[in-house]
């Protein structure tokens, strides 16, 4: 029996990109044919609901030790480990569903560990073992609970696996980002650890210190990726150029992943970033394993219906004609490069106005992961017409949302053909967004209705959301700093590319290292505008401006969709990387 274990902060709920990847993998037939069992493993962040609902609406609880809730003999099974470490667990199953392809489902085992009351002497002893074996100095990082919780769940990791899957012939341990690294390292600390029976894979959805560096550099990706490229010639490492990064526990953990059997990089740049950070890593271990889409057939009639839903709510706000719908659905963080969207719209606005075309841009992004509460939404809608209008302060604009809205306000005050609408909410529905939206509208409708999805990220290891408009005939606009760009280049032919990738990095490739390191925000701003200006006419030409052009793009894209699907990605990249040497 082959067992896959995925260690992640999204073991219970899909919060972001990793949850999307887990759902895509586990619901694909080829994955299910390869693995007989799958376990999601992670910390128990909090006790939510009653004993029988601890695993959410899509979960079934078999055992919750703190609640003395037991549907079988699990208490007897787990008792030795729980008493040894003084921990509690919630164990059961969770149902996964592919949002874009509801016919694909999966059931996975879930084990969440409450380590808040773990025996102090056990914690001290285990930390000593980590220092002795791996040189990991926990005393530097233990004040950060995020580090502490992922380290602590590793101590009992193998003992739980032996209890749950005594007949397993092989375990595949997937450590998603830094969160899973301690558990994979901990396997080495057990005398009975057999490398032949355990394959350890660091699933690099990013290289943690790289995101931090790129976001904090005034030159962002323009500085970083040019210096990465130059480093290949003089064989300098990331820390030689940007300074030590070991102040951060994530760097310390990620650097240790070179001990594992494989490193799955979700994009070509991630693979390069890891070698840049850890030059001693064996390059043969690093495999590029792209993400995919859970593609289901979408009829053009569905696309038209979704567009009508948006036309209805926009007409109530005085937008009687909309020729083009642009969108950007994302987490509202600096790495998404939202200001680049607005820079492009300043160019496109004049081009659309020249042809008497009207466009709407929906930015669906929030800094509040749980979203605005329904009662607050109702109040804001009644008082000032949110989300079409905004006010600074909770429950409306907070943090980085304020800066983004100021950019949008400035654009709207000057634009003639395009109107930007900022929906600072997590997800789209009438309940979440107010009475101006149709009863049956969803985030999926935005995907179907959009002619264009933007994603000019400064750091984007992959970028699934960038290509979710392709199945419905949309155009994807992205930067070459996005991992998905390299995937698209492998999928589509030279004579048909339903995407445009702006190369912001290339424009500064001839600058010397000293100038790149000192590149100011103002100078980077100029370089970005030059890059966007270079591509703006090409983007305008590729925009589907009529119903006929939309239908053409939709029909032309259909034959390629199977190659974007998770099923194809698993067969082409995931399984060969897993089984290959």
N, C-alpha and C positions, 0 to 999 in steps of 0.2 A: 504493500500500500504506500503510495506516494502522497505526502502531506505538505501543503504549502502553508507557511505562517507569515502573515503580513503584520509587522509591528509599526504602529502609526498612531498619531493623535486623532485620527478619524476612524478608529475602530468601531465607534458607536454611531456617529453622525457624519454625513458628508458635509464638510464645511467648505472645502475649496478644491484645488486641483488634484490633490492626492486621492481624495474621496471619489472624484470623477474617474481617475485611473483605476482604482480598485473596483468600481462598479463595471467599468468597461472590460477589464480583464476577466473578472469572475463570472460575468454573464455570457461570455463568448463560448460557443460550443467547443472549440479546440482546446481552450483552457480546461474546461470541465472534463474533456476526454483524457487529458494528461494527468490531472490531479484527482485522486479519489476523495480527499478531504481538504478543506481550507479553514484556517483559524485566523481570526482577527484578534490581535493581542495588544493591550495598552493599559494605561493607568485609568482608574476610576476617578474622574474629576469631581463628581458630586453625586449624591443620592437624589434622583429625580423620580417623583411619583411614588406609587406603592411598590411593595415587594415584587409583584407580578408584572410590573410595567417598567422596571429599571432599564430595559433595553429598547424603550421607545415603542412607537406604534407599529413598527415593522419587525419587532423582536419578540421572542418567547423566552422567558426566564425559566431555567431549570433549577437553578440554585442561587440563593443569595445568603451568604453566611451571616451577615450582620442582622438580617431580618429573620433568621432561623427558618427560611423558606426553602423547602426541598421537595422536588417532585419525584425523587427516586431515592437512591442511596449515595447521592453525591457528597453529603456531609461526611460519611464514612470514608469515601474515596480521598477527599481533599484534606481531611483532618491532620495528617502528619505534617504536611507542608504549612498549613495555616498556623499550627501551633509552633512549629520550628521558628517561623519568622514573625509571628504575631501580626498577621495580615488578614484582611477580608477580601472576598471576591464576589463577583456576579458572573455567572456562567449561563450560557444559553445559545440560542440561534438568532440570526438576523436575516431577513429577506432583502435581497438587493434587486433593484429594478432599473433597467435602462430607460432613461427619460425620453430619448429620441427613438428608441425601438422597444416599446412595451412588451413585445413578444418574448424578449430575452429577460430571464430572471435567474436568480441563484439563491441558495440558502447556504450560509456559512456559519461556522461555530464562532462564538465570541467569548473571550475571557478578559474581564476587566479587573485589575488588582488595586485594592485600596492599601497603600503602603504608608499612610500617614502616621500609624502607630507602630511601625516596624521596630523590632527590638534594637536598641541602640548599639549593644555589643556586636550584633550581627552586621549592622551597617558599618561600624568601624573596621571590623575584620575584613569584610568584603572590599572596602575601599583600599585597605592595605594590599590585598591581593591584586587589585587593578593597578596600583602603583608599582608593585613589585614586578608584575608580568608585562605591563604595557607602558609604564612610566607616566600614567595618568594621575596627575596631582589634584585630587578632588578638593583639597583644602582651598584651592584657588577659586573654585566655582560653586561650592556647596551652599553658598548664600542665595543662589538662584534656584528657586524651587523647580523650574523647568528642567534644569540639569539633574537635580536631585531625584525627581520622580522617575525619569527614564533610566537613571542608574539603578535605582532601587528595584524596579520591576525586573531587572535583569538577573538579580540574585537567585530568584526562584524559578526562572524561566524554563530551564531544562527539566526540572523536577515535575513541573506541570505537564510538559509534553510527554514525559514517560508515563504519567498517570492516564492521560487522555488517549494516547495512541500507542499502546504497548506492542501492537503488531505491525507498526509502520516499518517499511523496508528502507525508506529514504525520506529525509526531511529537507525541504527547501526553505531556507530562512531568508525572507526579504525584509531588510531593514530600510524603511522608507525615511530618507533624509537622516539627520543626526539622531532622530528619536529611536531608531532601531539599532543603532551601532552598539550601545552597551550590552544589549541582550546577545548579539552575535559574538561580541568579544567574550562574554561570560561563558560561552560554551567551552572555550579553551581552558577554563579554570577547573573543569571537571575531569578527574582521572579517567573516567569511562568515555570521554569524548572521542568519537571515531570519525575522522575527516571523510572517510569513504561513505559514511551513512548520512553525513550532514553537509549540504552545500550552502555556503553563506554568500548572499548577494547584497551589496550596498546599492539600493535603488536611488540614484542621484537625480532627484527632481530639481536640484539646483546645487551649487557649491556655495555654502552659506557665506563665507567671508567675501566672496565675489559680489554677491548682491549688495552687501554692506558697502564695499568699496565703490562700486558703480553708482549707487544712489548718492553717496557723499561727495564724490568727485564733481567739481563744477563742470568738467568736460564729459561726465557720464560715460556712455558707451564709446564715444568718439575717442576719449583718452584711453580707456581701459583696453579695448580690443586692438587698437593700434600698437599699444605697448606689449600686449600679449604676442602679437605677430613679430614684433622686433625682437622679443626675448628668445625666439627660436634660433636666431642667428648667433646671439652672444651667450646663449644657454644660461640666462639669468632666471631665477625663480620669482614667483609672485612676491614673496616676503623680502627678497633682495631689492625689489623695485618700490614696493608700497609699504615696506616696513613690517615688523613682527605683528602677527594676528592672533597670537596665543593668549591674549587677554580675554578672549571669548571662548567659552566652553564648546561652542559649536565647531569652531576651527579645530580644537584639540581632538574632538571626536571624529570629525570628517577625515582628518589626516591619518587616523588609525585604520580607516577602512581599506587601506591598501593591503592589509593582512588577509582580507577575505578572498574567496575563490573568484568572484566576479564583481565588477562594478558596472551596473546598467546606467548609462548616461542617456537621458531622454532627448538629447540633441547633440549635434556635432560640436557645438561650442562648449557644452558642459564637459564633454570628453577632453577638450583642449584645456579648459579651466582646471580640471582636476590634475592633469599632468603639470600644469603651470604651478599649482599649489604644492603638489607632492611629486617632485621630479624623480624620486626613487621608486615610484609606483611602476609595476610591470605593465607596459602598454598593452601586452597581449590579454590582460585581464579586463581591460576597459572596452565595453561593447556599447555601441549606439543602438538603443532600443526605443524607437519612437512611440509616442502615444497614438491613439486612433479615435475614430468617431463610432458611436453606435448607430449606424446608418439604417434607417427604415425608408421604404419608398414614400415619397411625398409627392402628391399630385399637384399639378399647376393650379388646379381649382382650389386646393387648400391654401396655396400661396395667395391667390386672389381674395379668398375669404378673410384671411388674416389682415390683408391690406385694408379691406373694408372696415374692419374693427377699429383700426387706427384712424381712418378717414372720418369715422363717426365721431370719435371723441375730439379730433382736431377741428372738425367743422363747428363744434360748439364753442371753440375758442377763436373763431374767426379765420381759420385756415381752410378755406373752401376748396382749394386746389393744392394737391401735393404730387409733384412729378417724381421726386426721389426721396427715399427714406434711408438715412444714414443712422448707424447705431454703434455704440461701444458699450458692451456690458462687461464690467470688470470689478475687481476689488479696488477701492480707491486708495492706491499707494503710489508713491513717487515713481516706481519702476514702470508703471503703465504708460508714462509719457503723454498724459492727456493734453498737455499744452501744445504738443505737436499736432494733435487733431485740429485745434483752433487755428494754428498757423496755416494748415492746409485749407481750411474753410475760407480764410481771407483771400486765397488765390481762386478757389472754386466759385466763390460768391460772384465775383465779377464775370467769370465765364458763364455761369448759369444765367445771370441777369442779362447778358448779351443775347442769349437765346430765349429769353422770357420764360425760363424754367424756375420752378419753386421746389425747394428742398427743406426737409425737417431732419434735425440731428437729435437723436435720443441718447443721452448719456445716462445709462442705468448703472449707478455706482454709489456705494455707501461706505462710510468709515465705521458704520455700526453693524457688525456681522449679524446680530439678531434682528435688525431692522427696526423701523419706527413702530410703536404699538398702535393698534387699530384706533383706539380712542383718541390718541394724539393726531393721527391722520385725519380723522373726521373733523376735529377742531380746526386744524390748519386749513383744510379744504374750505370750511365754512367761513373762516375769518379772512383769508386772503388768497384763496385759489391755488394752494399748493397742489401739485408740484410745478405748476406753470409759473408761479411766483414764489419767492423765498424770503425768509428773514433769518438774520444771524442769531444763533443761540438755540439750545435744545428746546423742543424736540426737532427743530429744523437744523440749520447749518452748524456743524461743529468741526473743529480741527482743520484738516487739509481741504475739507469741503468748501470752506469759506474762500480760500484762494482760487479754487477751481471755478466757483460761481462768479467770482469777480472777473475772471478771464472770459467767461460766457457772457456776462453782462456787457463787457466792453465790445465783444464781437457783435452781439445783437443790436447794440446801439448804432453800429456802422453798417451792418449787413443789409442788403437789398433783396436777396433771393433765398437765403437760408436762415432758418430760425433754429436756434439751439435750445433744447429743453433738458434740464438737469433733474432727473428723478433720483434723489438721494435715498433710495430704498433698497432693501435686499429682496429682489424678486419683484415680479410685476403681476398684479391682479387687481380687480375692483376693490377687494377687501383691503389690500395693502396700499392702494394708490388713490382711492376715493371715488366719489359718485360720477365723476366725468368719464370714467372708463367703463366699457361694456361689461356685463355680468360674467361673460365666459372668456374674458381675455386672460392670457397667461404669458410668461416669459417666452414660451415656445412660439407664440404668435409674433413676438418681436423678431425672433430668429427667421421665421418664415416670411415676414413682411419686408424685412430689410433688403434694400438693394445693395447696401455696402456695410461691411463691418470693419471698423478701424482698430488698429493695434500697433501703433508705432513705439513699442516698448523700448526702454533703454536696457532693461534686463528681463528676459523672458525665456527661461530654459526650454519650454516648448510652446504652449499657447493654443490649447484646444479651442477656446472660445473664438479665436480668430477665424477658424474655418467652419464654424457651425452654420454659417449662412450658405455654404457651398451646395449642400443637397437641395436647397430650394431655389438655386439659380442666382445666388448673391455673389458679389465681388468682394474679395478679401484684400484689405490694404494693411500692410505690415512693414516692419523694418527687418533688415537682414540680421539684426541682433536677436531675432526670435528663432528659436530652434525649429519651429514648424516650417520656416522658409526652406530649410534644407530637405525636409520631408516632401514638401510640395514639388521641389525641383526634381525629385526622383519619381514622382507620380505622373505629372503632366508633361505633355509633349511640347516641343518648341513652338509649334504652330497654334497651340491653344493653352493659355494660362489665365484662369479666372482669378487672378490675383496680381497685385503690383507690390513689389518689395523695394522700399527706399533704402539705399545704402548710405546711411549717415556717417558711417565710419570711414569709408573710402575717401571722402572729400578732404580728410586731413592726413592721409597716409604718408605724405612726403614731409610732414613736419618732424623735426628732430625730437628726441625724447624729452629734452629740457622744456621745450615749448608745449609739448603734450601734457606734461606733468603740471605745468603752470597755466594751462588753458583756463581762462576766466569764464564765468557764466555769460558775460556779454559777448565774448568772442564765440563761444559755443552756440549762442543764440543766432549769431550771424551765419555760422556754418550750417546750422539746421535749416534756416530759411533758404540758403543757397541750394541745399539738397532738395528741399520740397519744391522750390521753383523749377528745378531741373526736371522733376517728375510730374509736375501739375498738369501739363498738357496731355501727357500719356494717360494719366488717371482720368482726366475729363473725357477723353476719347473712348475709354473703356466703360464708362458709366452706362448702365442700361436705362436710357432716358425715355423709352416708350414701352408699351405693352409687348410689341413685337420683339424688341431687343431683349426684354426680360425673358420672354419665351425661348428665344434663341439661346441665351446663356443657360437657361434651365435645361434645355434638351441637349446642348453640347456637353454639359457637365455630367449627365447621368452615367455614361459608360465608365467614367473614372471613379465613381463613388465606392465601388466594391474594394478598390485599392486603399481607400481611406478608412475602411471599416476595421474595427478592432479584430475581427476574425482574420482578416488578411494580415494585419500588423503582427498578430501573435504567431501566425504561421511563417511569416517572412523574416521577422526580427527577434521576437521574444523567445520562441522555442529553439531556434538555431543558436542563439546566444547562451541559452540555458544548458543545452546539451553539448555544444561545441567545446573544444579545448581552448 
